Amino acid sequence: MNDRSIAYFSMEIALAAEIPTYSGGLGVLAADTIRSAADLKVPMVAVTLLHRKGYFRQRLDANGWQNDEPAGWTVENLLEEMPGRAAVTLEGRTVQLRCWRYEVRGSGGWRVPVYFLDANLAENSAWDRTLTDFLYGGDQHYRLCQEVILGIGGVRMLRALGHKNIERFHMNEGHASLLVLELLDEQIKQAGRPSITHDDIDAVRKKCVFTTHTPVPAGHDQFPMDLVQSVLGRREVYDMKDVFCCEGRLNMTYLGFNLSHYINGVAKRHGEISRLMFARYTIDSITNGVHAATWVAKPFKELYDRNIPGWEQENFSLRYALSIPKKEIWHAHGEAKRQLIQRVNRETNLGMDAAVFTLGFARRVATYKRADLLFQDIGRLKNISSTAGPLQVIYAGKAHPQDHGGKELIQRNFQLKASLKNDIKIAYLENYDLELGKTITSGVDLWLNTPQPPLEASGTSGMKAALNGIPSLSVLDGWWIEGHIEGVTGWSIGEDGRGLGAEDVDRSKDASSLYEKLEQVIVPLFYHHRDRFIDVMRHAVAFNGSFFNTHRMVLQYVLKAYFE
């Protein structure tokens, strides 16, 4: 296991529902990346934090308000403690670290180890022992200490475990950017120099890769320099401000950019947006994907096994889904849909009907994702359900514990189920996780995606749906710009907003477009032209499922960033 040449660092990795160390798309992407690396025998090792207290468990009260409960888990039952030890210095004191291993086994038996860093050791102070407990918890001080552990502690732990010959360090967002400091320290020690030079920076830059995931400011961590000086105590962070400092603050995105030879956004449009945001840098794009074998529901797995042997290893062969008989596609979809509706009725007692056209919306709840756009005009939505054909809607998603706006959005959608119960059945399922996500993305009839452009960097939930033959109705942002063929792979909401800022987006026009597509095209197609609807389902698999997967994505990283 010590022959690894790629080290992948991510603050969250969503490996299994019973390991609640993830909040949303960033962690899901990280895990899918690792799974594909294992399938493709890429020599990778991954590093993250343990998050012993989990992210949180979501409970909705009778009014639909989100309550955040601890999501503790039994680490010892799921991970293997490693003998290696490392340490970091925080505010002048030493914090000891251990790690736990989880192995991701690929389809051919190749394994990728994932190391979870853990500060909960008796030799640390009570506060220091909590530093790897909470994902995105605490204040800026807590977060900076966590990022020191992930970046600097992560490199030191890899060395302690015998991973000496790593050629590339891939930072999945800026949370791990401080790893460049440790690499610089290794570089000057090897060169026998007392301080960092630009030659050292060039040498480290060749080793590093950075993926930026969002244009939303909250995704770009920044810390005041007095806090950085207090926690790190590194004078060179001040002396080399052109590398470490931006507008008087340590900006983790700029730090990662400055020390990386390859930088990418996560969709073609996101690459364009990132080049506008960060004009000094050369930024490429590699569009996200999902791990096909993980996200395909059992009925569709059996369908593909019969009709497209070898699809799990060669995802591109899913293009042959166009030749699968329509009745087989519809039968597999019916099985997946029945499983979802049974779960909804078991948990909510709503009495949903598997014969009714069902929309799905499940993702991390943030206000820019506009989970309430469907309800912009309640009267028009009721009219569509009564004239074009009956509708029912399934929602799921967590808001960050400190995101009051996101919690209010959940509550509004939750409360609509009472006022619309005689017209449209609405379910809001609690505690969205990997397992629930798979059930919803494979079981609805249409995937709804309504972000405020250009703030959706990529999005991956619609890719999971496409693998299960579920077309999207989506705003033209993120990956959907590349995956959308109108009436073939799904349908668009509104116009392509190229060149528009988020403040230019007209919410009412987007809502009107959404209603028009439902009323005039999609619902009639489902109820009255089923063969044509199944055609769209087959094209969703053949065009989108075959391309928007992490097998293709990882191969692009290999060619462009890892071994170029």
N, C-alpha and C positions, 0 to 999 in steps of 0.2 A: 504493500500500500504506500510505500515511500517513494515510488517512482512517478509521483503526480507532478504535472507541469503547469496546470491551471488551478488557481485558487479563486474561488467565487465567494465574495463577501456580501451578505444581505442581512439587514436588521431583523427581517422576518422571513420565515420559510414555512409554507403550509404543507407539511408532509402527510399529516393524517388528522382526521377530525378529533381524535382523542389526544392529540398533541396541540393544544390551543395557543400556539405561539405566533399567530398571524392575525392581521386585521382585515385584509382585503386583497386586491389585485396584485400588489407588489409581492406579497408572500406566496400567492398562488402561482404567479409567473416564475418565481425563484424555484419552487418545488418542481414545476413542470420542466424547467430548464435542466434541472439535475436529473430528472427521470430520463429525458431524452439523451443527455450526456452519457448516462449509464447504458441506454439502448445502443447508442452509436459508438461506445467504447472510447469516449473522449477521456483522457487522463486528468480528471478533475477531482478536487477536494473542495468542500464548502464549509464556511464558517458563519455562525450566527450567535445570538445570545439565547440563554436558556428560557427566560421569561417564566420563571417557576410559578408565578401567580396567574399565568395565562393572560389573554387579552381581557375579556370579561364575558360573562354570561348574560345575555339579554332576556329580561322579563318585561312584558308589557302589562301594565295594570288595566283595570276595567275601563279607564278613559284613554288607553292607548299610549300612556306616557312610558318611555323607556326607563327601566331601572337597571343599573349596572351591578351585577353580582360577581364576586370572585370566581374565577374559572380554574381553580387549582387542579393539579393532576399529579399522578404518582410517577415521578421521573424514573425511579429505579425499576419500575415494571416495563418501561418502554425504551429506555436507553441504557447503554453500557458505559460505566465510568471508566475513563482512561487513566493510566498511571502518570501521564505527563503533568507538569506544573509550570506555570509562568507567573509573572508579576508585572504590575504597572505601578507607576508613581502618580498619585493624585494629591495635590496640595502638600507635597513634600513627604507624604507617608506612603508606605508600600502596601499595595492591595494584592493579595495572593489569588490566583485563579486556578481552577481545575476545568476539565471539560468532559462532556459525555458524547458518545458516538451513536449515530443512527446510520445504518447502511442502506442505501437505495440500490436494489439489485435490478439490472437491466434484463431485457428479454433474452439475451444471450449469456447471462450469468455474470457479466461485468458489474463491478460494484463501485459506487461513489460514496465515500464516507462523508457524513455531515457532522461537524463538531459544534456542540452547544457550549459556549463559555459560561462559567458559573462562579460567582464570587461568594457563594454561601459556604464559607469555611470558618472554622473556629478561630483561626489566627487573625481574622479580620474583625474590625469593629462592628457593632450592631448595625450602624447605618451602611457601612460598606458592604455588608452581607446582603443588603436589599438591592444593590445596584443592577443585578441581572434578574430582578423579579418581575418588573412591569414593562410591557411593550408600550412605547409612547406615553409613559406616565411621568408624573413629577414636573418640576419646573426646569428652567434652562440649565441650572447647575446639575441637576440629576441627569438630564439628557446629555450634557457635555461629558460627564463622567462615564456614562454608558458608551458614548462614541469613542472615548479613549480606550475603553476595554475592548470594543469590537475591532477597531482599527489597529492600534498598537499591540494590545493584548492578543489579538487574533494572529498577527504575524509571529509573535513570540511563542504562542502555543504551537503553531505549525512547526516551528524550528524545534521545540521541545519534543514533539512527536516524531521527529526525524524527517520532516519534509524540507529538505535542504535545497533542492534543485528546481524550485518553482520558477517558470519562465514568465508567466503572466499573472497579474493580480487584477481581477475583474471586480470593480465596485458597482454594485447594483444600487444606484442612488448614492447620495453624498454622506450617508450615515457612517460609512467606513473610511472616509477620505483621510483620516489621520494615519492610516496605514502607511501613507507616503513618508511620514516623519520617521517611522521605524526603518523603512527601506533606505532612506537617506542616511540614518545613523549606521546601518550596516555598510553602506557604500563608503562613507568616510573612514570607518574603521578598517575596512579592507584596503583602502588606498593609503592608510596611515596619515590622514590629515586631521587637524584639530577642529576644522569647521567646514561648513557646507560651501561648495563652489558650484558654479553653473555647470561644470563638467559632471558633478554628481547629480545635479537635477536632470541633465540630459540622459544619464545612465538609468535613473529611476523612471523617467518618462517612458523609455522604451519598454519597461516592464508592465506598464499600467494601462487598463482599459476602463472607461467610465460610461455607464448608461444612465441618461437622464430620463425621468418618467413622467414629468408633468410640467406644464407652464404655470400651475397654481403656486403662488408664493409660499404657501404652507409646506410645500414639498422641497423647499430649499433652506435647510437649517442655517441659521446665522447666530453667532455668539459675540457679545461685546468683548473687546480685547482685554479689559481689566479682568473679566472672568476667565478668559483663556490664560492670562498670565498667572492668575491665582491657581488654577487647576493644573496647568501644564508646567509652568515655570520655565518656559523655553524662550530664551532671549532672541534666538534667531528668527522666531516668528515675527518679532518686531523688526529686526534688522533687514529681513528680506521681504518687505511689505509687498513688493510686486508679485510675489509668489503666494504668500500666506494671507494677505489682507486685502479686503475690498471695501472702500468707503468707511474705513475705521472699524470694520468688523471681520471676524473670521467667518467667511462664507464657505460652507462645506462643498457646495457645487463648484465654485471657482477654484477651490483648492484641488479638487479632483480633476477639473479641466486642465489646470496648469501643469499637472504632473502626469498626464495621460497622453499616450501617442495616438490613441484612437478614442473618439467620443461619438456616441450615437443617440438619436432619439428612437422612439419605439413605433413609429409609423411614418410614412412618407410625409404627410402633412405635419406631423409633430417635428420632423427634422427641419422643415421649412420654418415653422414657428420658432424653434430653438435657435436657428441661425439668425433670426431677427432679434431674438431676446439677447443672444450672446454673440454679437457681431464680430468680436475679436477672434473667435475660435472656428476651426474647421469641424463641422458636425455632420456626420453621415446619418443614415437611418437604417435600422433593421426592424421590420415590422414584427410585432409580437406574435406568438402563437400559443396553442395549448397542447398538452400531451394527449394525443388522440386516444390511446388505449385506456387512459384514466377516465376520460370524460364521456366515452361512448357507453350508453346504458346497455344492460344485458340483452334486451330484445334486439337492439341494433348490432351489438357484437355478434350475436348468433347469425343475424342476417348477413353481415359482412363476411363472417367466417365461411358461410355457404357459397357466397357469390364472388368474393374477392379474396381468395386465399393469400396470406402474407401481408395483408393490409396494415397490421400492427407494426411490422418492421419497415414497410415501404408505404408511408402514408400517402404518397402521391398517387398510388394505385387506386385510391378512393374516387378518382375521376371516372372509373368504370361503374360508379353507382348509377350512371345514366342508363345502364343496361339492365338494372334490377327491375323485375316486374313490379308494376305499380301496386298491385294487390299485396305484394309482400312488404313493400314500404309502408303501406297503410296499416297492415296487420301489426308490424313491429311498433309503429307509432301508437296504435291503439293499446298495446300492452303497456308501453311506457306511460301513456296518459292515464290509464286505469290505476296504475300504481300511485301516481301523483294524486289523483282525485280521491282515492281511498285514504291517503295520508291526510289530505286537507280535511276531509269529512271527519276523520277520527280525531283530529286535533281541534277542530273548530265547530263541529256539528252544524255546518252550514247547509249540508245537503246539496253540494255541487253535483252537476250531471256531466258525465264523460262525453255526452253527445253535444254539449254546448261549446261553441267557439270560445277558447280560453287564451287570454293574454297573460304573459308572464313578465315580471319586472323584479329582478333580484340582484342586488349589488350593495357595496358600501354606500351608506346614505350620506351624501354631502349636498348642500343646497344647489351647487352648479349642475348636478346631475338631474335636477328638476323631476323628481319622482311624482310630482303632483300635476304635471302638464296634461295628463289624460283627463283630469277633472277641472280643467280651465272653464269649460262651459257644460255644467251638469245637465242642463236641459237638452242640449244637442246630443250628448252622450246617451241620454235616455231614449231620445228619438231614434238614434241609430239602432239601439238594441230592440226597439219595438217594431221598426219598419224593415231594416236590412236583415236582421237576424239576432237572436239572443246572444248576449255576451256574459262572460264572467272573468274575473281578474284575480291573479295570485301575486302577492307582493311578499318580499322578504328583504331584510337588510338591517345592519347595525349602524348607528351614528356614533362617532367618537364620543366618549364620556364628557368631554368639554365642549362639544359642538351643540349648543343650545338650539341653533337654527335647524340642524339636522333632526334633533329630537322633536321639535315642533312639527316638522314636515311629516315624520312618522305618525304623530298623533293625529294630524289632519286626515291623512289617508285612512288610518285605522277607524276614525269616527265616521267616515263616509259610509262604511258598510251598513250602519244602522239606517241612515237617511235614504240609502239606495236599495235596501234589502228587497223591496217589492219589484224592482226593475233590473238591477244588476247585482249579482252576488260578488262580494269582495272579501278575500281572505288576506290577512297579514300574519304570516307565520313567524314565530319567535325564533331567536337564536340561530340566525343564518350561519351555516358552516359548510364545509366541503361536501358532506353527504347530502345535506338539504339542497345545496346548489346544484349538484348533479341531478337530483330528482326533479327539480323545477326546470332546468335547462333541457331536459330530455322529454318532459311530459306535457308542456303547453303546446298550443297550436301556432302561436306567434310570439316572437321575442321583441319586446318594446325597449327602445333606448332613446332617451330624450335629453342628452346633455346640452349645456349652453356652449355652442362653439365660440372660440376654438380651444376650449378648456379640457376636452377629452383627448388626452394624448394618444391613447390607443383603444383601451377597452378590450376585454377578452370574453365576457360572458356570451356575447353573440356568436363567437367562434365555437364555444362549447355547444350552443344550440344548433348551429349549422351541422356539426358532426352527427347530430341526431335527427337531421332532416327538418329542423325548425327554421323557417325563414325569419328574417328580421324586418321590422318597421322601425327605421332609425334616422335620426338626424345625421346629416352628412358631415361627420367629424371623425377623427381617429381612424381606426382600421376600416370603417364602413365605406369611406371614400374609395378604398381599393377593392373592397369585396362586393360593392353594390352594382348590380345590373338590374335596372328597373323592370319589375315584373318577371325576372328570371331567377335571381337569387333572393329577392325580397323587394322592399319598397323604401323610398326615401321620405323623410319629413322635411318640408321646406326646400330651399335652394342651397346650392353649394356656397358657403359663406366665405370663400377665399378672399382675403384682404380685409375682412371685417374683424373688428375687435369685439370682445364679449359685450361691451356697452352698446354696440350697434344692433344686437340681435333683438328682433321683435317677437316677444313671447306669444302674442296673440296670433301672429301669422303662422308660427310653428304649430300652435294648437289647431288652427283652422285647417292646415295641411294634414295634420294627423287625422282629424275627423273625416276630411274628404276622402282620404285613402281608405279608411275603414269602411265608410258608408258606400262609396261608389265602386270600390275595387275588391278589397280583401274579404270582407264578410260575405258579399254575394258569391265570390269565387269559392269560398269554403262550403257554403250551403248548396249552391246551385250548379257549380262547375267543378266538381271534386277532382276529376281527372287532371284538369289544368292546375288545381292547387297542388296535387301530388307532383306534377312536373316541377313546380317551384321548389318543392321539398327535395326532389332528386338533384336539382341544380345546386341547391344550397350545400349538399354533401359533395357533389362532384367538383364544383368550382371553388367553394370556400373551405370545406373540410379538408380537401386534398392539399391546400396551400397554407392556410393559417394554422399551422401546427408547429410545435417546438422542434420537431425533427428538422424541418426546413430552416427554422430560425437558428438552431445551434450550428448547423452546417455553415450558415452565413457568418456566424461569429468565428468559427474555425478558419474560414477562408479570409475574412477581412481583418480580424483582430487578434486571434490567438497565434496562428502559425504562418502569418503572412511573410 
